[in-house]
Amino acid sequence: MNIRICTPVIGTTLDDFLSNLKKTEEISDFVELRVDYIQDFTETNVEVIRKETNVQSIFTCRKKEEGGKFNGDENNRVGILQKAIELGFDHVDIELSTIKEYQFKRDNTKLIISYHNFVETPSYWDMQSIIYEMNEFKPDILKIATVLTEEYETTKIYRLLTNKPHNEERIVIGMGEKGRVTRILVPLLGSYLTYASTEFGESAPGQIGIEELKNIYNTILSFRT
């Protein structure tokens, strides 16, 4: 069973970011490039990061309204995302709210359309409506990440995976302390990937360290062979 563990890379300056990228690539073969953490990030920096990335990647420049740190103009952020598509990053993550307002030229890059809610987890049917809206834009992968305020809400997360069409790729994550268990279980239920943190920082509440997560999966899979 192939479990993808994606490890976010952050840093407040381009030099710090590239240093963290190099260290993260030593322990992970899949990274999320959270360039929104870099202060005053511009389109010209995208090519630098592309050249320095040597493993599978998700390019993300998250808007503040969905938990991001980008401190620039929205048109600049959209230009950065388009540049990442043109340069051929493996995946580019674009929020549903953004793709409803701006058009992007599609290329060979896999498009992840995402929805984040740091306040609550909507009802199962509300999230299904969000997925329906995402599919109108024909994503390669769709992503839903919501904060869990009650433990029973994990069932909503799991249902989004167990009831998904066989040919549809989804990333579904429960955030916060009550969502930690979902970060372990969702790949086993069909999520395209899960996220893990490193000692260099986490990009969302509730992320589990990559070494701890690897050990958990090694233990689980040893009982399945």
C-alpha positions as CSV (number, residue, x, y, z in Angstrom):
1,M,0.0,0.0,0.0
2,N,1.4,3.4,-1.1
3,I,0.8,6.1,1.5
4,R,1.8,9.6,0.5
5,I,3.0,11.8,3.3
6,C,3.3,15.4,2.3
7,T,5.6,17.6,4.4
8,P,5.1,21.4,4.4
9,V,8.1,23.7,3.9
10,I,7.9,27.2,5.5
11,G,10.2,30.1,6.1
12,T,9.9,33.9,6.4
13,T,12.7,34.7,4.0
14,L,13.6,33.1,0.7
15,D,17.0,31.9,2.1
16,D,15.4,30.4,5.2
17,F,12.8,28.7,3.0
18,L,15.4,27.2,0.7
19,S,17.4,26.0,3.7
20,N,14.3,24.3,5.2
21,L,13.5,22.8,1.8
22,K,16.9,21.2,1.6
23,K,16.6,19.8,5.1
24,T,13.1,18.6,4.5
25,E,14.0,16.7,1.3
26,E,16.4,14.6,3.3
27,I,13.5,13.1,5.3
28,S,10.6,13.4,2.9
29,D,10.0,12.6,-0.8
30,F,6.9,14.8,-1.0
31,V,6.7,18.5,0.0
32,E,4.2,21.3,0.2
33,L,5.9,24.6,-0.8
34,R,4.1,27.1,1.4
35,V,5.5,30.2,-0.3
36,D,2.9,32.4,1.4
37,Y,5.1,32.3,4.5
38,I,7.9,34.1,2.7
39,Q,7.7,37.9,3.2
40,D,7.4,40.0,0.0
41,F,7.3,36.9,-2.2
42,T,7.1,37.7,-5.9
43,E,6.7,35.9,-9.3
44,T,10.5,36.2,-9.9
45,N,11.1,34.0,-6.8
46,V,9.0,31.1,-8.2
47,E,11.6,30.0,-10.7
48,V,14.3,29.9,-8.0
49,I,12.1,27.6,-5.9
50,R,11.4,25.4,-8.9
51,K,15.1,24.9,-9.6
52,E,15.8,24.0,-6.0
53,T,12.9,21.5,-5.6
54,N,14.1,17.9,-6.2
55,V,11.2,15.8,-4.9
56,Q,7.4,15.7,-5.6
57,S,5.8,18.9,-4.7
58,I,2.6,20.9,-4.1
59,F,3.0,24.6,-4.7
60,T,0.8,26.7,-2.4
61,C,0.4,30.4,-1.9
62,R,-2.4,30.5,0.5
63,K,-4.7,33.5,1.0
64,K,-5.2,34.9,4.5
65,E,-8.9,34.1,4.5
66,E,-8.1,30.4,4.3
67,G,-5.3,30.3,6.8
68,G,-2.5,31.7,4.7
69,K,0.2,34.3,5.3
70,F,0.5,36.0,2.0
71,N,1.0,39.8,2.5
72,G,0.8,41.0,-1.0
73,D,-1.9,42.1,-3.5
74,E,-4.4,39.4,-4.7
75,N,-3.6,39.9,-8.3
76,N,0.1,39.3,-7.5
77,R,-0.8,36.1,-5.7
78,V,-2.8,34.9,-8.7
79,G,0.1,35.7,-10.9
80,I,2.4,33.6,-8.7
81,L,0.0,30.7,-8.9
82,Q,-0.2,30.9,-12.7
83,K,3.6,31.1,-12.9
84,A,3.9,27.9,-10.8
85,I,1.6,26.2,-13.3
86,E,3.7,27.4,-16.2
87,L,6.9,26.2,-14.6
88,G,5.5,22.7,-14.2
89,F,5.3,22.0,-10.4
90,D,3.8,18.6,-9.8
91,H,0.7,20.1,-8.1
92,V,-0.6,23.6,-7.6
93,D,-3.2,24.1,-4.8
94,I,-5.7,26.9,-5.5
95,E,-8.7,27.7,-3.3
96,L,-12.2,27.2,-4.6
97,S,-13.0,30.9,-3.7
98,T,-10.1,32.0,-5.9
99,I,-10.8,29.8,-8.9
100,K,-14.4,31.1,-8.9
101,E,-13.0,34.6,-9.5
102,Y,-9.9,34.1,-11.7
103,Q,-9.2,32.0,-14.7
104,F,-6.0,29.9,-14.9
105,K,-4.4,28.4,-18.0
106,R,-4.1,24.7,-17.4
107,D,-1.0,22.7,-18.2
108,N,0.5,19.4,-17.1
109,T,0.5,20.4,-13.5
110,K,-2.1,18.6,-11.4
111,L,-4.7,21.1,-10.1
112,I,-5.8,20.8,-6.5
113,I,-8.9,22.8,-5.7
114,S,-9.2,23.4,-2.0
115,Y,-11.6,24.5,0.7
116,H,-10.4,25.3,4.3
117,N,-12.5,26.1,7.3
118,F,-10.7,27.0,10.5
119,V,-13.9,27.6,12.5
120,E,-16.0,24.5,12.1
121,T,-16.7,21.4,10.1
122,P,-19.8,21.9,8.0
123,S,-22.5,19.2,7.7
124,Y,-21.7,16.3,5.5
125,W,-24.2,17.5,2.9
126,D,-22.9,21.0,3.0
127,M,-19.4,19.6,2.2
128,Q,-20.9,17.5,-0.6
129,S,-22.3,20.7,-2.1
130,I,-18.8,22.2,-1.9
131,I,-17.4,19.2,-3.7
132,Y,-20.1,19.5,-6.4
133,E,-19.1,23.1,-6.9
134,M,-15.4,22.1,-7.1
135,N,-16.0,19.5,-9.7
136,E,-17.5,22.2,-12.0
137,F,-13.9,23.4,-12.5
138,K,-12.6,19.9,-13.2
139,P,-9.8,19.6,-10.6
140,D,-7.4,16.7,-10.7
141,I,-7.7,16.5,-7.0
142,L,-10.0,18.2,-4.5
143,K,-9.2,19.0,-1.0
144,I,-11.3,19.7,2.1
145,A,-9.7,20.6,5.4
146,T,-11.8,21.7,8.4
147,V,-11.4,22.2,12.1
148,L,-13.1,19.5,14.2
149,T,-14.7,20.9,17.4
150,E,-16.3,17.6,18.5
151,E,-14.8,14.1,18.2
152,Y,-17.9,12.7,16.5
153,E,-17.2,14.9,13.6
154,T,-14.5,12.6,12.4
155,T,-17.3,10.5,10.9
156,K,-18.1,13.4,8.5
157,I,-14.4,13.3,7.3
158,Y,-14.4,9.5,6.9
159,R,-17.8,9.6,4.9
160,L,-16.3,12.0,2.4
161,L,-13.7,9.3,1.6
162,T,-15.7,6.1,1.9
163,N,-18.5,7.5,-0.3
164,K,-16.3,9.1,-3.0
165,P,-16.5,7.9,-6.6
166,H,-13.7,5.4,-7.4
167,N,-12.1,7.6,-10.1
168,E,-12.1,10.8,-8.0
169,E,-9.0,11.9,-6.0
170,R,-9.7,13.6,-2.7
171,I,-7.6,15.0,0.1
172,V,-9.7,15.2,3.3
173,I,-8.3,16.3,6.6
174,G,-9.6,17.2,10.0
175,M,-7.6,19.9,11.7
176,G,-7.0,20.7,15.4
177,E,-6.4,18.4,18.3
178,K,-9.7,16.5,17.7
179,G,-8.6,16.0,14.0
180,R,-5.3,14.4,14.7
181,V,-6.6,10.9,14.4
182,T,-8.0,11.7,10.9
183,R,-4.4,12.6,9.8
184,I,-3.4,9.0,10.5
185,L,-6.5,7.3,9.1
186,V,-7.5,9.2,6.0
187,P,-4.9,7.6,3.6
188,L,-6.1,4.2,4.7
189,L,-9.6,5.2,3.6
190,G,-8.6,6.6,0.2
191,S,-7.3,10.1,0.7
192,Y,-4.7,11.0,-1.9
193,L,-2.3,12.0,0.9
194,T,-1.9,13.2,4.4
195,Y,0.3,15.9,5.8
196,A,3.0,15.7,8.5
197,S,5.2,18.4,10.1
198,T,8.9,18.6,10.7
199,E,11.0,20.3,13.5
200,F,11.1,23.3,11.2
201,G,7.4,24.0,11.9
202,E,3.8,23.0,11.1
203,S,1.5,24.8,8.6
204,A,-1.8,23.7,10.1
205,P,-3.1,22.9,13.6
206,G,-2.9,19.2,14.6
207,Q,-0.2,18.0,12.2
208,I,1.8,15.0,13.4
209,G,5.6,14.8,13.0
210,I,6.8,12.9,9.9
211,E,8.9,10.4,11.8
212,E,6.1,9.6,14.3
213,L,3.7,9.2,11.4
214,K,6.0,6.9,9.5
215,N,6.4,4.8,12.6
216,I,2.6,4.5,13.0
217,Y,2.2,3.4,9.4
218,N,5.0,0.9,9.6
219,T,3.3,-0.6,12.6
220,I,-0.2,-0.7,11.0
221,L,1.1,-2.2,7.7
222,S,3.1,-4.8,9.5
223,F,-0.1,-6.3,10.8
224,R,-1.6,-6.3,7.3
225,T,1.1,-8.4,5.7
